[in-house]
Amino acid sequence: MPPLRSLLIALSHNRPLRRFAERSKIGLQLSSRFVAGTEIDDALRAAETLNQQGMAVTIDSLGESVTSEAEAVAAAMVYHRLLDAIGTRKLSANVSVKLTQMGLRLSCELAEDFAENLVRHAKAMGNFVRVDMEDSSLTQATLDIVRRLHAKPALHGAIGVVIQAYLYRSQADIDQLLADGIRVRLCKGAYNEPAEVAYPRKAEVDANYVRLAEVLLSSETYHGLATHDEAMIAAAKSYAAQHSIDPSRFEFQMLYGIRRDLQRKLVREGYNVRVYLPFGSDWCPYLMRRLAERPANLLFLARNFFRL
């Protein structure tokens, strides 16, 4: 992994830095390009604007690895409020959640209970919950929970998951998820993983991303291809065209504030686009991973720093 990316990911775990950045005026100003705000209403307003531009949204309440059941309860309640607000405002939006917010590092049973309640709520409202993938130490536990919940008849179709193309195991995981009929968001991956579990070189990750995207596109289930890489997007579009796969059968997903020009271009071309819309006060780890993924984001922040 390049030294700059490793440094940024390491900084994302630095608690003193997080506290300083997340409470500072400068930090809030710099993060505003990539984070919709700190409150639910901020996220809902941003979602409405994106809907007006022809894009769907998945809303993420930022936060990871709660340290108590009370914190997990509070995190879950934010998502229940989001689902109610999405329904009231008739937004084209669903939610994305990390299971460590639901207490996964405290107890698998606790996290599964909270996740099940959230998926039941979403199902009752005709909505959907996407379970985000975290580092590789949690991959199996996350997939096990998603598969168990999806297998319950009352929850079928209301839960999906993220698969990271940089992991060697992802092909086998996708085969199992497709057999179950579970919706997948495919991304490249944003954690600092050892070479024992993940492809170390970008070219290898890219090649695996294309292979996995083609598998997803060929399935009957509706999936999301999460990337800002124009080469990956071109490969997906080409494969879909060659195999007469209608654009309505899948969607491209991109992050809030990144390649907005490309997001709008895809909408004009008739593709489904969904924007991953994060909000909340615990934004530092998320932002550091976005900077690690794409150095151009770091240059953007540096330029804007001197305009503050």
BALUM-330097 format. One line per field, with one value per residue: residue number from 1; residue in one letter; x, y, z of N, C-alpha, C in turn. Coordinates in steps of 0.02 Angstrom, whole numbers, plus 50000, padded with zeros to 5 digits. Atoms other than C-alpha are relative to their C-alpha. Layout:
pos: (NUM, ...);
code: (A, ...);
n_X: (X, ...);
n_Y: (Y, ...);
n_Z: (Z, ...);
ca_X: (X, ...);
ca_Y: (Y, ...);
ca_Z: (Z, ...);
c_X: (X, ...);
c_Y: (Y, ...);
c_Z: (Z, ...);
***
This chain:
pos: (1, 2, 3, 4, 5, 6, 7, 8, 9, 10, 11, 12, 13, 14, 15, 16, 17, 18, 19, 20, 21, 22, 23, 24, 25, 26, 27, 28, 29, 30, 31, 32, 33, 34, 35, 36, 37, 38, 39, 40, 41, 42, 43, 44, 45, 46, 47, 48, 49, 50, 51, 52, 53, 54, 55, 56, 57, 58, 59, 60, 61, 62, 63, 64, 65, 66, 67, 68, 69, 70, 71, 72, 73, 74, 75, 76, 77, 78, 79, 80, 81, 82, 83, 84, 85, 86, 87, 88, 89, 90, 91, 92, 93, 94, 95, 96, 97, 98, 99, 100, 101, 102, 103, 104, 105, 106, 107, 108, 109, 110, 111, 112, 113, 114, 115, 116, 117, 118, 119, 120, 121, 122, 123, 124, 125, 126, 127, 128, 129, 130, 131, 132, 133, 134, 135, 136, 137, 138, 139, 140, 141, 142, 143, 144, 145, 146, 147, 148, 149, 150, 151, 152, 153, 154, 155, 156, 157, 158, 159, 160, 161, 162, 163, 164, 165, 166, 167, 168, 169, 170, 171, 172, 173, 174, 175, 176, 177, 178, 179, 180, 181, 182, 183, 184, 185, 186, 187, 188, 189, 190, 191, 192, 193, 194, 195, 196, 197, 198, 199, 200, 201, 202, 203, 204, 205, 206, 207, 208, 209, 210, 211, 212, 213, 214, 215, 216, 217, 218, 219, 220, 221, 222, 223, 224, 225, 226, 227, 228, 229, 230, 231, 232, 233, 234, 235, 236, 237, 238, 239, 240, 241, 242, 243, 244, 245, 246, 247, 248, 249, 250, 251, 252, 253, 254, 255, 256, 257, 258, 259, 260, 261, 262, 263, 264, 265, 266, 267, 268, 269, 270, 271, 272, 273, 274, 275, 276, 277, 278, 279, 280, 281, 282, 283, 284, 285, 286, 287, 288, 289, 290, 291, 292, 293, 294, 295, 296, 297, 298, 299, 300, 301, 302, 303, 304, 305, 306, 307, 308);
code: (M, P, P, L, R, S, L, L, I, A, L, S, H, N, R, P, L, R, R, F, A, E, R, S, K, I, G, L, Q, L, S, S, R, F, V, A, G, T, E, I, D, D, A, L, R, A, A, E, T, L, N, Q, Q, G, M, A, V, T, I, D, S, L, G, E, S, V, T, S, E, A, E, A, V, A, A, A, M, V, Y, H, R, L, L, D, A, I, G, T, R, K, L, S, A, N, V, S, V, K, L, T, Q, M, G, L, R, L, S, C, E, L, A, E, D, F, A, E, N, L, V, R, H, A, K, A, M, G, N, F, V, R, V, D, M, E, D, S, S, L, T, Q, A, T, L, D, I, V, R, R, L, H, A, K, P, A, L, H, G, A, I, G, V, V, I, Q, A, Y, L, Y, R, S, Q, A, D, I, D, Q, L, L, A, D, G, I, R, V, R, L, C, K, G, A, Y, N, E, P, A, E, V, A, Y, P, R, K, A, E, V, D, A, N, Y, V, R, L, A, E, V, L, L, S, S, E, T, Y, H, G, L, A, T, H, D, E, A, M, I, A, A, A, K, S, Y, A, A, Q, H, S, I, D, P, S, R, F, E, F, Q, M, L, Y, G, I, R, R, D, L, Q, R, K, L, V, R, E, G, Y, N, V, R, V, Y, L, P, F, G, S, D, W, C, P, Y, L, M, R, R, L, A, E, R, P, A, N, L, L, F, L, A, R, N, F, F, R, L);
n_X: (50042, 49960, 49990, 50049, 50063, 49991, 49999, 50067, 50041, 49977, 50027, 50072, 50008, 49969, 50056, 49989, 50010, 50072, 50035, 49983, 50028, 50072, 50028, 49973, 50035, 49965, 50015, 50068, 50002, 49966, 50037, 50067, 50005, 50010, 50048, 50057, 50013, 49996, 50067, 50044, 50030, 49949, 49998, 50063, 49998, 49953, 50032, 50051, 49966, 49975, 50058, 50021, 49952, 50009, 49959, 50023, 49953, 49997, 49978, 49958, 49987, 49930, 49983, 49975, 49977, 50025, 49968, 50050, 50065, 50036, 49979, 50031, 50071, 50004, 49985, 50056, 50056, 49989, 50022, 50073, 50024, 49987, 50049, 50064, 49996, 49998, 50068, 50041, 49981, 50004, 49935, 49970, 49943, 49998, 49949, 49941, 49982, 49945, 50022, 49966, 50044, 50053, 49970, 49971, 49939, 50022, 50036, 50032, 50072, 50025, 50000, 50051, 50066, 50011, 50006, 50065, 50052, 49993, 50023, 50073, 50028, 49992, 50045, 50069, 50007, 49981, 49933, 49945, 49941, 49937, 49951, 49933, 49947, 49945, 49937, 50007, 50012, 50072, 50034, 50040, 50055, 50047, 50036, 50043, 50059, 50040, 50032, 50052, 50057, 50031, 50034, 50065, 50049, 50026, 49948, 49970, 49996, 49994, 49932, 49946, 49934, 49944, 49943, 49940, 49965, 49930, 49992, 49996, 50058, 50062, 50035, 50039, 50054, 50051, 50035, 50047, 50052, 50044, 50042, 50052, 50039, 49987, 49973, 49930, 49964, 49930, 49952, 49931, 49977, 49967, 49964, 49929, 50001, 49937, 49997, 50025, 50073, 50021, 49953, 49960, 49988, 50061, 50019, 50033, 50066, 50041, 50018, 50050, 50062, 50034, 50026, 50058, 50055, 50031, 50041, 50060, 50041, 50031, 50049, 50067, 50010, 49981, 49939, 49969, 49928, 49977, 49934, 49992, 49949, 50032, 49983, 50046, 50067, 50000, 50001, 50067, 50045, 49985, 50024, 50073, 50022, 49984, 50043, 50069, 50023, 50031, 49976, 50047, 49988, 49946, 49987, 49934, 50002, 49943, 50000, 50020, 49947, 49944, 50017, 50069, 50008, 50011, 50067, 50051, 49992, 50031, 50072, 50020, 49994, 50054, 49983, 50020, 49944, 50016, 49946, 49990, 50005, 49985, 50009, 49987, 49942, 49942, 49986, 49929, 49977, 50028, 49965, 49931, 50002, 50013, 49937, 49953, 50021, 49991, 49957, 50028, 50041, 49955, 49982, 50059, 50004, 49944, 50016, 50053, 49975, 49972, 50054, 50041);
n_Y: (49941, 49939, 49970, 49948, 50032, 50032, 49947, 49973, 50050, 50000, 49940, 50008, 50034, 49958, 49969, 49928, 49964, 50000, 49953, 49932, 49985, 50002, 49945, 49936, 49966, 50016, 50069, 50004, 49968, 50043, 50062, 49988, 50023, 50072, 50019, 49957, 49959, 50038, 50017, 50035, 49953, 49984, 50055, 50002, 49945, 50019, 50054, 49969, 49967, 50052, 50028, 49952, 50006, 50065, 50052, 50030, 49988, 50043, 49956, 50033, 49963, 50016, 50025, 50069, 50034, 49975, 50032, 50021, 50013, 49936, 49965, 50036, 49981, 49932, 50003, 50031, 49954, 49952, 50032, 50004, 49932, 49990, 50037, 49965, 49937, 50017, 50015, 49939, 49953, 50037, 49995, 50059, 50009, 50053, 49986, 50043, 50004, 50044, 50041, 49980, 49950, 50038, 50037, 50063, 50016, 50017, 50063, 50013, 50006, 49932, 49966, 50031, 49978, 49931, 50000, 50030, 49950, 49948, 50028, 50007, 49933, 49983, 50042, 49976, 49937, 50010, 49974, 50047, 49986, 50025, 50010, 49984, 50046, 49967, 50034, 50072, 50040, 50001, 50020, 50060, 49986, 49956, 50040, 50048, 49964, 49980, 50060, 50024, 49955, 50006, 50064, 49997, 49980, 49932, 49951, 50017, 49946, 49934, 49990, 50014, 49995, 49975, 50044, 49962, 50036, 50013, 50061, 50061, 50042, 49967, 50039, 50053, 49967, 49979, 50060, 50019, 49948, 50006, 50060, 49980, 49945, 49940, 49944, 49984, 49940, 50018, 49945, 50025, 50011, 49939, 50012, 50020, 50072, 50033, 50035, 50068, 50003, 49952, 49985, 49943, 49951, 49970, 50034, 50063, 49982, 49979, 50058, 50038, 49961, 50011, 50069, 50006, 49959, 50037, 50052, 49967, 49976, 50057, 50032, 49973, 49956, 49930, 49986, 49935, 49998, 49939, 49981, 49937, 50015, 50000, 50062, 50051, 49983, 50016, 50073, 50023, 49978, 50040, 50068, 49999, 49991, 50060, 50055, 49975, 49989, 49934, 49958, 50001, 50059, 49988, 49929, 49977, 49966, 49956, 49966, 49930, 49950, 50024, 50007, 49980, 49995, 50067, 50021, 49968, 50027, 50066, 49989, 49977, 50056, 50047, 50050, 49988, 49978, 49991, 49965, 50020, 49935, 50006, 49941, 50013, 49966, 50046, 50004, 50001, 50062, 50004, 49953, 50024, 50055, 49972, 49969, 50054, 50033, 49958, 49943, 49937, 49971, 49964, 49937, 49956, 49972, 49955, 49937, 49965, 49979, 49933, 49953, 49990);
n_Z: (50000, 50002, 49934, 49985, 49982, 49934, 49949, 49991, 49966, 49930, 49968, 49988, 49935, 49948, 49964, 49988, 50063, 50014, 49956, 50021, 50066, 50001, 49961, 50022, 50055, 50063, 50018, 50026, 50066, 50048, 50011, 50027, 50070, 50002, 49948, 50012, 49942, 49938, 49976, 50047, 50048, 50050, 50048, 50037, 50049, 50054, 50037, 50042, 50056, 50046, 50033, 50052, 50055, 50031, 49968, 49937, 49945, 49941, 49946, 49951, 49939, 49987, 49934, 50003, 49939, 49937, 49943, 49951, 50028, 50003, 50061, 50056, 50000, 50027, 50072, 50034, 50000, 50054, 50062, 50000, 50016, 50072, 50040, 49995, 50036, 50071, 50020, 49996, 50054, 50064, 50033, 50032, 49956, 49950, 49949, 49994, 49930, 49980, 49944, 49938, 49968, 49966, 49944, 50022, 49962, 49932, 50002, 50064, 49988, 49990, 50065, 50042, 49976, 50021, 50073, 50018, 49988, 50051, 50064, 49996, 50010, 50071, 50039, 49989, 50036, 50070, 50009, 50007, 49959, 50026, 49947, 50024, 49980, 49964, 50015, 50015, 49940, 49989, 50061, 49993, 49954, 50035, 50050, 49965, 49976, 50058, 50030, 49954, 50002, 50066, 50005, 49966, 50050, 49988, 50015, 50066, 50049, 49969, 49975, 50047, 49968, 50041, 50011, 50017, 50053, 49986, 49961, 50040, 49988, 50022, 50051, 49967, 49962, 50047, 50023, 49948, 49995, 50058, 49989, 49952, 50026, 49960, 50038, 49984, 50023, 50011, 49997, 50002, 49932, 49975, 49937, 50007, 49991, 50016, 50065, 49991, 50012, 50051, 50054, 49979, 50054, 50028, 50063, 49982, 49973, 50057, 50041, 49963, 50000, 50064, 50001, 49955, 50028, 50054, 49969, 49972, 50055, 50034, 49956, 50005, 49943, 50010, 49962, 50007, 50014, 49967, 50024, 50036, 50049, 50066, 50035, 49974, 50025, 50072, 50007, 49983, 50053, 50059, 49989, 50002, 50070, 50038, 49978, 50002, 49932, 49998, 49945, 49944, 49959, 49952, 49988, 49979, 49936, 49988, 49935, 49997, 50008, 50041, 50071, 50012, 50073, 50027, 49978, 50043, 50068, 50003, 49999, 50067, 50047, 49987, 49950, 49931, 49957, 49929, 49965, 49930, 49967, 49929, 49957, 49930, 49970, 49999, 50071, 50016, 50031, 50067, 50044, 50010, 50048, 50066, 50023, 50015, 50062, 50059, 49982, 50026, 49947, 49955, 50033, 49996, 49933, 49990, 50035, 49964, 49935, 50005, 50016, 49941);
ca_X: (50000, 50069, 50143, 50021, 49870, 49939, 49970, 49794, 49714, 49822, 49767, 49586, 49614, 49699, 49573, 49655, 49660, 49479, 49423, 49516, 49459, 49278, 49256, 49351, 49273, 49407, 49377, 49191, 49219, 49342, 49231, 49075, 49118, 49107, 48989, 48813, 48811, 48797, 48608, 48471, 48389, 48554, 48556, 48373, 48395, 48545, 48446, 48303, 48424, 48503, 48332, 48288, 48444, 48384, 48490, 48437, 48525, 48584, 48604, 48740, 48741, 48928, 49001, 49094, 49128, 49014, 49078, 48915, 48741, 48672, 48775, 48710, 48531, 48562, 48640, 48496, 48368, 48448, 48416, 48237, 48210, 48289, 48174, 48021, 48081, 48119, 47943, 47863, 47958, 47938, 48123, 48208, 48325, 48375, 48500, 48675, 48733, 48891, 48861, 48993, 48872, 48745, 48868, 48953, 49117, 49019, 48910, 48857, 48686, 48663, 48709, 48596, 48448, 48469, 48494, 48340, 48231, 48298, 48266, 48090, 48056, 48125, 48024, 47863, 47895, 47942, 48122, 48292, 48445, 48620, 48746, 48916, 49071, 49211, 49386, 49420, 49414, 49226, 49187, 49125, 49021, 48942, 48897, 48828, 48711, 48653, 48618, 48522, 48413, 48382, 48329, 48183, 48028, 47969, 48134, 48171, 48231, 48247, 48432, 48589, 48776, 48940, 49078, 49256, 49348, 49520, 49487, 49536, 49379, 49256, 49221, 49165, 49064, 48974, 48934, 48850, 48757, 48691, 48631, 48535, 48469, 48549, 48583, 48767, 48857, 49028, 49169, 49358, 49388, 49456, 49541, 49725, 49726, 49875, 49933, 49877, 49694, 49693, 49770, 49915, 49922, 49794, 49800, 49751, 49609, 49547, 49551, 49455, 49329, 49290, 49274, 49155, 49055, 49025, 48962, 48841, 48781, 48741, 48632, 48446, 48464, 48477, 48653, 48755, 48928, 49014, 49159, 49222, 49348, 49300, 49390, 49282, 49125, 49170, 49202, 49032, 48941, 49028, 48988, 48806, 48790, 48874, 48758, 48598, 48584, 48463, 48527, 48372, 48441, 48584, 48647, 48810, 48847, 48960, 49007, 48933, 49043, 49157, 49149, 48984, 49014, 49022, 48866, 48766, 48838, 48782, 48607, 48599, 48652, 48506, 48594, 48530, 48643, 48638, 48741, 48811, 48766, 48853, 48811, 48852, 48982, 49094, 49156, 49346, 49378, 49262, 49348, 49523, 49474, 49405, 49569, 49667, 49564, 49588, 49736, 49642, 49526, 49674, 49726, 49548, 49548, 49720, 49663, 49508, 49604, 49689, 49522, 49450);
ca_Y: (50000, 50174, 50267, 50413, 50299, 50201, 50364, 50429, 50267, 50266, 50444, 50390, 50288, 50431, 50482, 50647, 50701, 50651, 50750, 50905, 50895, 50852, 50997, 51130, 51258, 51226, 51039, 51060, 51178, 51060, 50908, 50992, 50942, 50757, 50754, 50824, 50898, 50843, 50825, 50718, 50870, 50913, 50742, 50750, 50920, 50855, 50699, 50806, 50907, 50750, 50676, 50834, 50804, 50630, 50532, 50412, 50414, 50298, 50389, 50341, 50402, 50410, 50316, 50154, 50030, 50084, 50042, 50009, 49944, 50117, 50189, 50052, 50094, 50278, 50236, 50122, 50255, 50377, 50252, 50223, 50411, 50416, 50282, 50373, 50538, 50459, 50392, 50555, 50657, 50523, 50526, 50406, 50347, 50199, 50183, 50111, 50049, 49976, 49831, 49895, 50041, 49910, 49834, 49698, 49713, 49695, 49548, 49470, 49433, 49615, 49681, 49555, 49603, 49788, 49754, 49643, 49778, 49903, 49789, 49751, 49937, 49962, 49816, 49884, 50050, 49971, 50021, 49938, 49926, 49910, 49836, 49916, 49808, 49851, 49778, 49596, 49538, 49570, 49505, 49333, 49392, 49528, 49407, 49279, 49408, 49474, 49298, 49248, 49403, 49389, 49208, 49260, 49269, 49431, 49516, 49441, 49573, 49713, 49690, 49695, 49701, 49771, 49666, 49732, 49686, 49693, 49538, 49369, 49290, 49406, 49293, 49151, 49272, 49342, 49167, 49129, 49295, 49272, 49097, 49177, 49319, 49455, 49626, 49677, 49843, 49811, 49929, 49917, 49930, 50066, 49980, 49941, 49753, 49634, 49548, 49382, 49429, 49567, 49605, 49723, 49809, 49926, 49837, 49674, 49756, 49838, 49674, 49586, 49728, 49707, 49518, 49533, 49673, 49563, 49423, 49543, 49619, 49446, 49400, 49430, 49527, 49717, 49769, 49927, 49960, 50084, 50171, 50340, 50256, 50296, 50141, 50031, 50123, 50106, 49920, 49896, 49996, 49899, 49730, 49778, 49836, 49680, 49567, 49668, 49709, 49853, 50000, 49983, 49819, 49897, 50061, 50155, 50218, 50363, 50460, 50627, 50769, 50662, 50671, 50764, 50798, 50612, 50579, 50704, 50636, 50459, 50522, 50612, 50451, 50359, 50260, 50240, 50333, 50323, 50440, 50378, 50521, 50525, 50642, 50658, 50724, 50568, 50607, 50602, 50415, 50421, 50575, 50502, 50345, 50450, 50547, 50384, 50314, 50463, 50583, 50713, 50734, 50785, 50916, 50982, 51003, 51084, 51213, 51253, 51266, 51423, 51498, 51487);
ca_Z: (50000, 49956, 50106, 50092, 50095, 50243, 50337, 50306, 50360, 50517, 50554, 50542, 50702, 50797, 50930, 50982, 50800, 50779, 50930, 50872, 50691, 50726, 50847, 50751, 50635, 50504, 50511, 50485, 50339, 50255, 50278, 50209, 50030, 50075, 50225, 50212, 50388, 50568, 50588, 50510, 50433, 50346, 50265, 50215, 50132, 50034, 49985, 49919, 49813, 49740, 49704, 49608, 49503, 49458, 49582, 49719, 49887, 50024, 50190, 50313, 50493, 50527, 50673, 50706, 50847, 50986, 51159, 51251, 51220, 51258, 51115, 50999, 51050, 51010, 50841, 50795, 50841, 50719, 50579, 50631, 50627, 50455, 50387, 50453, 50380, 50211, 50205, 50260, 50132, 49997, 49957, 49838, 49974, 50081, 50224, 50245, 50414, 50490, 50607, 50728, 50756, 50808, 50933, 50829, 50926, 51088, 51037, 50872, 50946, 50999, 50827, 50741, 50850, 50814, 50629, 50622, 50699, 50574, 50425, 50487, 50496, 50320, 50251, 50327, 50238, 50072, 50098, 50107, 50221, 50151, 50273, 50245, 50249, 50369, 50387, 50344, 50525, 50519, 50345, 50393, 50541, 50434, 50294, 50417, 50493, 50324, 50259, 50416, 50409, 50222, 50246, 50358, 50247, 50328, 50286, 50115, 49992, 50120, 50160, 50054, 50085, 50020, 49944, 49926, 49766, 49846, 49953, 49881, 49953, 49865, 49715, 49828, 49936, 49784, 49721, 49887, 49895, 49718, 49762, 49905, 49797, 49903, 49828, 49823, 49817, 49741, 49791, 49783, 49971, 50085, 50233, 50261, 50233, 50234, 50075, 50151, 50125, 49993, 49825, 49859, 49688, 49612, 49443, 49528, 49622, 49462, 49367, 49505, 49513, 49328, 49345, 49492, 49410, 49259, 49371, 49458, 49296, 49227, 49377, 49391, 49554, 49557, 49611, 49634, 49560, 49675, 49589, 49527, 49414, 49235, 49172, 49285, 49232, 49047, 49070, 49153, 49020, 48882, 48959, 48984, 48804, 48735, 48834, 48808, 48993, 49012, 49118, 49228, 49297, 49395, 49464, 49481, 49656, 49702, 49857, 49903, 49841, 49732, 49541, 49540, 49355, 49320, 49424, 49321, 49158, 49197, 49238, 49071, 48984, 49062, 49199, 49376, 49499, 49688, 49797, 49963, 50079, 50249, 50393, 50576, 50696, 50689, 50515, 50530, 50497, 50347, 50274, 50300, 50204, 50062, 50053, 50056, 49912, 49797, 49815, 49710, 49859, 49966, 49838, 49836, 50025, 50022, 49893, 49994, 50157, 50095, 50045, 50221);
c_X: (50044, 50005, 49948, 49934, 50005, 49998, 49929, 49954, 50020, 49973, 49926, 49986, 50029, 49946, 50011, 49990, 49926, 49964, 50013, 49965, 49924, 49967, 50023, 49960, 50032, 49985, 49931, 49994, 50032, 49960, 49934, 49993, 49978, 49949, 49943, 49985, 50003, 49932, 49959, 49970, 50049, 50000, 49937, 49997, 50046, 49969, 49947, 50032, 50025, 49943, 49976, 50046, 49997, 50038, 49966, 50056, 49999, 50032, 50036, 50010, 50070, 50012, 50020, 50016, 49976, 50030, 49952, 49934, 49959, 50018, 49970, 49926, 49992, 50013, 49942, 49941, 50007, 49975, 49925, 49968, 50010, 49948, 49932, 50001, 50002, 49930, 49955, 50013, 49999, 50065, 50017, 50065, 49992, 50055, 50056, 50023, 50059, 49978, 50038, 49962, 49944, 50028, 50035, 50062, 49984, 49970, 49967, 49924, 49968, 49994, 49945, 49930, 49984, 49990, 49933, 49943, 50001, 49974, 49925, 49965, 50003, 49951, 49928, 49987, 50018, 50069, 50052, 50058, 50061, 50050, 50069, 50049, 50057, 50064, 49991, 49989, 49926, 49961, 49953, 49940, 49947, 49958, 49953, 49936, 49954, 49963, 49944, 49937, 49963, 49959, 49932, 49948, 49975, 50050, 50030, 49998, 50011, 50070, 50050, 50067, 50051, 50054, 50058, 50043, 50073, 50011, 50000, 49935, 49937, 49963, 49956, 49942, 49944, 49961, 49947, 49942, 49952, 49955, 49943, 49954, 50008, 50033, 50070, 50017, 50073, 50042, 50070, 50025, 50043, 50037, 50071, 50005, 50067, 49997, 49974, 49926, 49978, 50053, 50039, 50007, 49935, 49978, 49964, 49930, 49953, 49976, 49946, 49933, 49961, 49971, 49937, 49940, 49964, 49955, 49934, 49954, 49962, 49946, 49932, 49984, 50027, 50059, 50024, 50075, 50026, 50072, 49997, 50050, 49968, 50016, 49953, 49930, 49994, 49996, 49930, 49950, 50010, 49973, 49924, 49974, 50011, 49953, 49927, 49970, 49974, 50027, 49955, 50014, 50056, 50008, 50074, 49991, 50064, 49992, 49980, 50061, 50058, 49975, 49926, 49987, 49984, 49932, 49947, 50004, 49967, 49924, 49976, 50002, 49948, 50016, 49972, 50062, 49974, 50060, 50000, 50009, 50012, 49985, 50017, 50063, 50062, 50026, 50074, 50025, 49975, 50039, 50071, 50002, 49986, 50063, 50050, 49983, 50019, 50040, 49973, 49956, 50042, 50021, 49942, 49995, 50056, 49986, 49949, 50021, 50023, 49948, 49957, 50012);
c_Y: (50062, 50033, 50052, 49969, 49968, 50052, 50026, 49951, 49995, 50060, 49994, 49966, 50041, 50040, 50074, 50043, 50005, 50052, 50072, 50018, 50006, 50057, 50069, 50029, 49984, 49929, 49992, 50031, 49955, 49937, 50010, 49978, 49927, 49974, 50051, 50047, 49956, 49974, 49964, 50047, 50022, 49947, 49998, 50055, 49983, 49945, 50028, 50033, 49949, 49967, 50045, 49998, 49932, 49943, 49975, 50008, 49940, 50041, 49960, 50047, 49979, 49979, 49927, 49976, 50034, 49960, 49978, 49987, 50064, 50038, 49965, 50017, 50069, 50000, 49971, 50048, 50053, 49970, 49991, 50068, 50016, 49966, 50034, 50065, 49989, 49986, 50061, 50047, 49968, 50007, 49934, 49986, 49937, 50017, 49949, 50001, 49953, 49960, 50015, 50057, 49967, 49955, 49936, 49981, 49984, 49930, 49992, 49999, 50069, 50035, 49971, 50021, 50071, 50003, 49972, 50050, 50054, 49975, 49989, 50067, 50019, 49961, 50025, 50064, 49993, 50025, 49944, 50022, 49969, 49995, 50013, 49947, 50039, 49961, 49925, 49957, 49992, 49973, 49941, 50012, 50043, 49960, 49950, 50034, 50019, 49940, 49974, 50045, 49995, 49936, 49999, 50026, 50072, 50054, 49992, 50061, 50068, 50013, 49980, 50012, 50027, 49947, 50042, 49960, 49985, 49937, 49938, 49960, 50025, 49961, 49947, 50031, 50022, 49940, 49979, 50050, 49997, 49939, 50015, 50055, 50065, 50054, 50020, 50070, 49980, 50063, 49970, 49983, 50057, 49990, 49976, 49926, 49968, 49961, 49928, 49994, 50044, 50009, 50063, 50055, 50023, 49963, 49935, 50013, 50020, 49940, 49958, 50037, 49988, 49930, 49993, 50041, 49963, 49944, 50030, 50023, 49943, 49967, 50034, 50049, 50070, 50017, 50072, 49994, 50066, 50016, 50070, 49992, 49994, 49938, 49944, 50012, 49983, 49925, 49973, 50018, 49957, 49929, 49997, 50006, 49937, 49942, 50020, 50005, 50071, 50040, 50001, 49943, 50009, 50075, 50012, 50038, 50040, 50036, 50073, 50045, 49979, 49987, 50016, 50008, 49933, 49973, 50028, 49973, 49932, 50005, 50021, 49943, 49946, 49944, 50019, 50018, 50009, 50030, 49977, 50064, 49994, 50065, 49979, 50033, 49956, 49989, 49990, 49934, 49992, 50044, 49976, 49943, 50026, 50033, 49946, 49967, 50041, 50062, 50067, 50033, 50040, 50067, 50049, 50033, 50051, 50068, 50040, 50024, 50072, 50052, 50015, 50067);
c_Z: (50000, 50068, 50019, 50022, 50069, 50055, 50013, 50036, 50074, 50038, 50016, 50067, 50058, 50037, 50017, 49938, 49984, 50042, 49979, 49935, 50002, 50039, 49975, 49942, 49933, 49978, 49970, 49930, 49947, 49984, 49963, 49927, 49998, 50051, 50000, 50059, 50062, 50024, 49946, 49948, 49946, 49946, 49957, 49948, 49941, 49957, 49952, 49939, 49949, 49963, 49943, 49940, 49966, 50031, 50064, 50052, 50048, 50056, 50054, 50060, 50025, 50072, 49995, 50071, 50064, 50058, 50055, 49965, 49994, 49937, 49939, 49994, 49967, 49925, 49961, 49995, 49946, 49934, 49997, 49985, 49926, 49957, 50002, 49959, 49924, 49974, 49999, 49942, 49931, 49959, 49966, 50037, 50042, 50050, 49996, 50072, 50010, 50062, 50064, 50034, 50039, 50055, 49981, 50040, 50073, 50001, 49931, 50008, 50008, 49933, 49955, 50021, 49977, 49924, 49978, 50010, 49947, 49933, 50001, 49989, 49926, 49957, 50005, 49961, 49927, 49985, 50007, 50044, 49967, 50059, 49970, 50023, 50032, 49987, 49999, 50062, 50014, 49941, 50011, 50046, 49967, 49950, 50033, 50024, 49942, 49971, 50046, 49997, 49934, 49995, 50035, 49950, 50007, 49981, 49930, 49953, 50030, 50028, 49946, 50035, 49950, 49995, 49973, 49951, 50017, 50042, 49955, 50004, 49965, 49945, 50032, 50039, 49953, 49973, 50050, 50005, 49941, 50006, 50048, 49974, 50037, 49957, 50026, 49976, 49994, 50003, 49998, 50070, 50025, 50066, 49985, 50015, 49982, 49935, 50006, 49983, 49942, 49946, 50018, 49947, 49970, 49936, 50014, 50027, 49943, 49959, 50035, 50003, 49935, 49996, 50042, 49974, 49945, 50027, 50027, 49944, 49966, 50043, 49991, 50056, 49985, 50046, 49988, 49989, 50027, 49977, 49970, 49944, 49931, 49960, 50023, 49973, 49925, 49989, 50014, 49945, 49937, 50007, 49996, 49929, 49960, 50016, 50007, 50070, 50005, 50060, 50062, 50048, 50050, 50011, 50014, 50066, 50009, 50066, 49993, 49993, 49956, 49929, 49987, 49925, 49969, 50021, 49953, 49929, 49993, 50001, 49931, 49950, 50013, 50050, 50068, 50041, 50071, 50035, 50073, 50040, 50075, 50038, 50071, 50025, 50000, 49929, 49983, 49969, 49928, 49952, 49986, 49949, 49930, 49971, 49981, 49934, 49938, 50018, 49975, 50053, 50049, 49970, 50002, 50068, 50012, 49966, 50039, 50069, 49997, 49978, 50062, 50033);
***
